[in-house]
Amino acid sequence: MNLQIEKRALKSHVAHEKHMINLINEKDKRLFLLKNKDCVGYFLNTRTLEILNPILKVKNTWLTIGDYNGFEAKYFQEHNQSVIASDISDVFLKEAKAENLIEKYRKENAEQISLPEDSIDYVSCREAFHHFPRAYLAVYEMIRVAKKGVIIIEPIDILSKLPLFLLIKNITDLINPLLINKIWKNRFSWETVGNYVFKISEREVEKIAMGIGLPCIAFKEINILHTVKEDTQTVPTNRKLLRKLKLKLKLLDLLCVFRIIPYNTLCSVIFKEMPNDELLKDLKKIGYKIIKLPPNPYLK
């Protein structure tokens, strides 16, 4: 691979690790959600994991990617799963393990996972994909390591869901390919830690799966309240506050049902082996779209 690309990726990896190390003084804050269930952050974070409950009905082995404090691993453990939490920095995972909040952890670079092929049943990556400098390299690594499947939960690429917006872009591109930026403010977006923000679409996931001959994919669109500030994550919940949060989410969901706005988050399940009928039925029951992929007729 081009040495310059390798250097740029390394810079991003180092920046992310340093960022985590610099937050070590916030240990109590960063582990708060693992210890306290009656708070805003716990409600919002578990909402994105509850959509995986059909898969959690049967005990499997899991590797969580970008699970900086082990929250995801702890949720899976509570559902009788065997889990290894991982992140590019083990600063907070080490602390979580020391406090017996998680069982196992590893320091792992998602673009080069140090585990054998087919060694883990499921690999889960929740809102970490957009941090990777070579995001699709990480996807193939996750698929390599997984035996049954890979789960990616990420913000949706809105261009894939707004055909009118795509039409406007196509027209403005004829004048100036940068003209659309006046409307699409976050087209080129980076986080302060230094990474470009990748977003995901069903079509991209489908192409990845088709290209390497995988049998099945599943999608579920959900809404996440990205506008809730980090400082309010630890605010204790009460009946009134929960009702307010749930009302906001119901309103967003309603607008999505009527196609006024798109959902903001996509859960993609890339199955490496065909799931059984019971799992497919359970996924459909909570709104997953199941796509069984045809085999390549030229590679048998």
Backbone torsions as a table, in degrees:
resi	resn	phi	psi	omega
1	MET	NA	148.5	-179.4
2	ASN	-52.6	130.2	-176.2
3	LEU	-63.3	-35.3	-179.8
4	GLN	-64.9	-39.8	177.7
5	ILE	-65.3	-42.3	178.1
6	GLU	-58.8	-42.6	-178.8
7	LYS	-65.1	-41.0	179.8
8	ARG	-65.5	-40.8	178.2
9	ALA	-64.5	-41.5	179.3
10	LEU	-62.0	-40.0	177.8
11	LYS	-58.9	-42.4	179.7
12	SER	-65.3	-44.0	179.9
13	HIS	-60.9	-45.4	-179.1
14	VAL	-64.3	-41.8	-179.8
15	ALA	-61.7	-41.5	179.6
16	HIS	-66.7	-41.6	-179.9
17	GLU	-66.0	-42.2	178.4
18	LYS	-62.8	-39.1	179.4
19	HIS	-58.8	-43.5	180.0
20	MET	-67.2	-42.0	179.7
21	ILE	-61.9	-38.0	-179.4
22	ASN	-68.5	-15.2	-179.5
23	LEU	-95.1	6.0	-173.4
24	ILE	-58.4	-29.6	178.6
25	ASN	-69.0	-11.4	179.1
26	GLU	-99.3	27.1	-174.9
27	LYS	-52.4	-49.4	-177.6
28	ASP	-61.0	-40.2	179.1
29	LYS	-66.8	-41.8	-175.6
30	ARG	-72.5	-25.1	178.6
31	LEU	-98.8	1.4	-174.0
32	PHE	-56.8	-45.0	-175.6
33	LEU	-68.2	-22.0	178.0
34	LEU	-76.6	-18.3	-176.1
35	LYS	-109.3	-17.4	-173.5
36	ASN	-128.6	114.3	-178.2
37	LYS	-90.6	-20.5	-177.3
38	ASP	-94.2	62.2	178.1
39	CYS	-147.6	164.3	-176.4
40	VAL	-59.3	-45.6	-177.0
41	GLY	-60.8	-39.8	-180.0
42	TYR	-64.6	-44.6	179.4
43	PHE	-59.8	-46.4	-176.1
44	LEU	-70.2	-38.6	-178.6
45	ASN	-72.5	-40.3	-179.4
46	THR	-69.5	-25.3	179.9
47	ARG	-60.4	-35.3	179.3
48	THR	-79.8	-14.3	179.3
49	LEU	-97.8	-25.2	-179.9
50	GLU	-61.7	-25.2	179.4
51	ILE	-71.1	-7.4	176.1
52	LEU	-96.6	0.2	-175.9
53	ASN	-55.8	-35.5	176.9
54	PRO	-58.9	-35.6	178.9
55	ILE	-73.9	-28.1	-176.7
56	LEU	-81.5	-2.0	179.3
57	LYS	-65.8	-27.7	179.5
58	VAL	-112.5	138.2	-178.5
59	LYS	-68.9	129.8	177.7
60	ASN	-138.6	169.8	172.0
61	THR	-95.6	143.2	-175.5
62	TRP	-133.4	148.6	167.0
63	LEU	-123.7	122.5	175.6
64	THR	-96.2	135.9	-178.0
65	ILE	-108.4	134.6	180.0
66	GLY	66.9	28.9	-177.2
67	ASP	-93.5	72.1	-162.6
68	TYR	-58.5	-34.3	179.9
69	ASN	-113.6	-0.5	177.6
70	GLY	88.0	9.1	-177.9
71	PHE	-58.4	-45.4	-178.9
72	GLU	-63.9	-44.6	179.5
73	ALA	-60.5	-41.4	-179.8
74	LYS	-63.8	-40.1	178.3
75	TYR	-61.5	-44.6	-179.9
76	PHE	-65.8	-39.6	177.1
77	GLN	-58.2	-41.0	-179.5
78	GLU	-67.4	-13.0	175.5
79	HIS	-108.5	30.2	171.7
80	ASN	63.8	33.6	177.1
81	GLN	-103.4	153.6	174.4
82	SER	-96.8	115.8	-167.0
83	VAL	-127.9	139.8	167.7
84	ILE	-112.9	120.1	175.6
85	ALA	-86.2	143.3	178.5
86	SER	-145.1	155.2	176.6
87	ASP	-160.9	163.1	179.6
88	ILE	-66.9	-21.1	172.5
89	SER	-125.7	135.9	-179.2
90	ASP	-100.4	18.0	-176.4
91	VAL	-52.5	-53.8	-176.3
92	PHE	-88.4	-24.9	175.8
93	LEU	-64.9	-38.5	177.7
94	LYS	-61.6	-41.9	179.4
95	GLU	-67.9	-40.5	179.5
96	ALA	-63.4	-39.1	178.1
97	LYS	-67.4	-41.4	-179.7
98	ALA	-61.4	-29.5	179.8
99	GLU	-96.8	13.1	177.5
100	ASN	58.6	31.8	177.5
101	LEU	-87.4	-28.1	174.6
102	ILE	-131.0	159.3	-175.8
103	GLU	-90.9	-44.1	-175.4
104	LYS	-140.0	149.0	176.2
105	TYR	-149.6	160.3	176.0
106	ARG	-143.5	149.2	170.9
107	LYS	-89.5	114.0	-173.8
108	GLU	-135.9	137.5	169.5
109	ASN	-91.1	118.9	-175.0
110	ALA	-59.7	-23.3	-179.0
111	GLU	-83.7	-6.9	-179.5
112	GLN	-154.9	73.0	-174.7
113	ILE	-75.5	130.2	-174.2
114	SER	-90.5	49.2	176.3
115	LEU	-128.8	151.3	-178.8
116	PRO	-68.7	164.3	176.3
117	GLU	-62.0	139.9	176.8
118	ASP	57.4	31.7	-174.2
119	SER	-93.6	-12.9	-179.0
120	ILE	-129.8	138.5	-179.7
121	ASP	-61.3	-55.4	-178.4
122	TYR	-128.8	140.8	172.2
123	VAL	-113.9	128.8	-176.9
124	SER	-118.5	134.0	-179.2
125	CYS	-132.9	102.4	-175.7
126	ARG	-107.9	111.8	177.6
127	GLU	52.1	40.6	174.4
128	ALA	-123.6	-21.9	-180.0
129	PHE	-50.8	-39.1	-175.7
130	HIS	-72.3	-8.4	177.9
131	HIS	-85.9	-17.3	-171.0
132	PHE	-80.9	131.6	178.1
133	PRO	-66.4	-29.6	177.0
134	ARG	-125.2	72.5	-168.9
135	ALA	-58.3	-39.8	-176.1
136	TYR	-75.2	-26.0	171.6
137	LEU	-62.2	-40.0	177.7
138	ALA	-65.0	-38.4	178.9
139	VAL	-60.8	-46.2	-180.0
140	TYR	-65.5	-33.3	175.8
141	GLU	-65.7	-42.7	178.6
142	MET	-63.1	-41.3	178.3
143	ILE	-65.1	-38.0	179.3
144	ARG	-61.4	-44.1	-175.4
145	VAL	-74.9	-31.8	-175.4
146	ALA	-76.2	146.3	174.8
147	LYS	-96.5	-41.8	-176.3
148	LYS	-103.5	-39.8	-178.1
149	GLY	179.5	169.4	-179.7
150	VAL	-125.2	136.7	179.2
151	ILE	-118.2	126.7	178.2
152	ILE	-124.4	121.8	177.2
153	ILE	-115.7	115.3	-173.2
154	GLU	-149.5	158.4	171.4
155	PRO	-57.6	145.1	-178.4
156	ILE	-81.0	142.5	170.3
157	ASP	-72.0	107.0	-171.7
158	ILE	-63.4	-24.8	-179.7
159	LEU	-61.9	-27.5	-179.7
160	SER	-78.3	-10.9	-175.3
161	LYS	-117.2	-5.3	-177.9
162	LEU	-123.4	85.0	-177.1
163	PRO	-59.8	-33.3	178.4
164	LEU	-66.2	-39.6	178.0
165	PHE	-64.6	-39.3	177.5
166	LEU	-63.9	-39.1	177.8
167	LEU	-62.2	-43.6	178.2
168	ILE	-61.2	-42.4	178.8
169	LYS	-62.3	-43.8	-179.9
170	ASN	-60.9	-37.5	179.9
171	ILE	-71.9	-46.6	-178.8
172	THR	-67.6	-27.8	177.5
173	ASP	-61.8	-28.7	178.6
174	LEU	-66.3	-27.3	179.6
175	ILE	-90.3	-52.7	-178.9
176	ASN	-160.2	121.5	-176.8
177	PRO	-63.9	-10.2	178.4
178	LEU	-103.3	-2.1	-177.3
179	LEU	-62.8	-35.2	-178.7
180	ILE	-62.4	-20.1	-178.9
181	ASN	-61.8	-22.8	178.7
182	LYS	-66.9	-26.5	177.3
183	ILE	-99.0	-45.2	-175.7
184	TRP	-91.1	81.3	-170.8
185	LYS	-65.9	-31.1	-177.2
186	ASN	-106.0	27.9	177.3
187	ARG	-58.3	-47.7	175.4
188	PHE	-108.2	97.5	-175.4
189	SER	-124.2	138.3	177.8
190	TRP	-127.5	152.0	172.3
191	GLU	-92.4	158.1	-174.6
192	THR	-62.1	-24.2	179.0
193	VAL	-73.6	-14.1	171.5
194	GLY	119.6	2.3	-177.1
195	ASN	-100.5	146.1	169.0
196	TYR	-71.3	143.0	-176.5
197	VAL	-91.7	102.1	174.8
198	PHE	-74.6	145.1	170.8
199	LYS	-127.5	165.8	-167.9
200	ILE	-123.3	157.8	176.3
201	SER	-141.6	157.5	178.6
202	GLU	-59.7	-41.2	-176.9
203	ARG	-63.6	-39.5	178.8
204	GLU	-64.0	-43.0	179.2
205	VAL	-65.1	-41.8	179.2
206	GLU	-60.0	-42.1	-179.4
207	LYS	-66.2	-39.0	177.8
208	ILE	-60.8	-48.2	-178.4
209	ALA	-65.0	-42.6	-179.6
210	MET	-65.6	-37.8	-176.3
211	GLY	-63.3	-29.1	-178.7
212	ILE	-113.2	15.1	170.6
213	GLY	70.5	38.6	178.1
214	LEU	-84.6	155.8	-168.7
215	PRO	-87.5	-23.7	-169.1
216	CYS	-160.7	145.4	172.9
217	ILE	-134.9	158.0	179.2
218	ALA	-141.5	144.1	-178.4
219	PHE	-132.3	141.9	170.0
220	LYS	-139.2	126.9	177.8
221	GLU	-93.1	137.7	178.4
222	ILE	-140.0	168.5	174.4
223	ASN	-113.1	137.5	176.5
224	ILE	-121.2	142.4	179.1
225	LEU	-84.5	82.4	-179.7
226	HIS	-67.8	-18.2	-175.9
227	THR	-78.3	-10.9	178.3
228	VAL	-71.9	119.1	-175.0
229	LYS	-70.4	152.7	-177.9
230	GLU	-59.9	-36.1	-178.2
231	ASP	-65.0	-22.8	-178.8
232	THR	-93.9	-1.0	-178.5
233	GLN	-62.9	-32.0	-175.8
234	THR	-90.2	1.6	179.6
235	VAL	-64.5	128.6	179.5
236	PRO	-61.1	142.3	178.6
237	THR	-89.4	151.4	171.4
238	ASN	-140.2	175.4	-175.2
239	ARG	-58.8	-40.8	-178.1
240	LYS	-67.1	-44.9	-179.1
241	LEU	-66.2	-43.9	178.3
242	LEU	-60.7	-40.3	178.6
243	ARG	-62.4	-39.4	179.9
244	LYS	-65.5	-45.0	179.4
245	LEU	-64.3	-44.5	-179.7
246	LYS	-64.9	-35.2	177.9
247	LEU	-65.1	-42.2	177.2
248	LYS	-59.9	-44.3	-179.2
249	LEU	-67.3	-39.2	178.1
250	LYS	-64.5	-38.0	178.6
251	LEU	-65.2	-44.8	176.7
252	LEU	-59.8	-46.0	-179.8
253	ASP	-61.2	-39.4	180.0
254	LEU	-64.7	-43.1	177.7
255	LEU	-62.0	-33.9	178.7
256	CYS	-72.7	-40.0	179.1
257	VAL	-58.7	-39.1	180.0
258	PHE	-88.4	10.3	175.4
259	ARG	62.1	26.2	178.0
260	ILE	-78.7	-39.5	173.9
261	ILE	-135.2	158.4	175.3
262	PRO	-85.9	157.7	170.5
263	TYR	-60.6	152.9	-176.0
264	ASN	-96.7	-10.0	-175.9
265	THR	-137.7	143.4	-179.2
266	LEU	-123.6	129.5	170.4
267	CYS	-99.8	118.6	179.3
268	SER	-112.4	127.1	175.3
269	VAL	-112.2	117.4	179.2
270	ILE	-103.7	104.1	-177.8
271	PHE	-82.3	131.1	178.4
272	LYS	-89.2	-23.6	172.3
273	GLU	-133.4	152.2	-175.5
274	MET	-63.9	122.1	178.4
275	PRO	-69.9	158.2	-179.3
276	ASN	-74.6	165.6	-175.1
277	ASP	-61.7	-35.4	-178.7
278	GLU	-63.9	-43.9	178.8
279	LEU	-65.0	-43.7	179.0
280	LEU	-60.6	-40.2	179.3
281	LYS	-64.4	-43.7	-179.7
282	ASP	-65.3	-38.4	178.4
283	LEU	-66.1	-44.3	178.6
284	LYS	-60.9	-36.8	-176.0
285	LYS	-60.9	-31.8	-179.5
286	ILE	-103.2	16.2	169.3
287	GLY	102.3	10.4	176.7
288	TYR	-73.5	144.9	170.7
289	LYS	-97.5	120.2	-177.5
290	ILE	-100.9	130.9	177.4
291	ILE	-125.7	110.8	174.3
292	LYS	-85.8	123.8	-171.9
293	LEU	-91.4	140.6	179.5
294	PRO	-74.4	148.2	177.9
295	PRO	-75.0	155.6	175.8
296	ASN	-68.7	117.0	-176.2
297	PRO	-70.4	-12.6	-176.5
298	TYR	-101.7	-6.1	177.3
299	LEU	-126.1	97.4	-177.8
300	LYS	-114.6	NA	NA
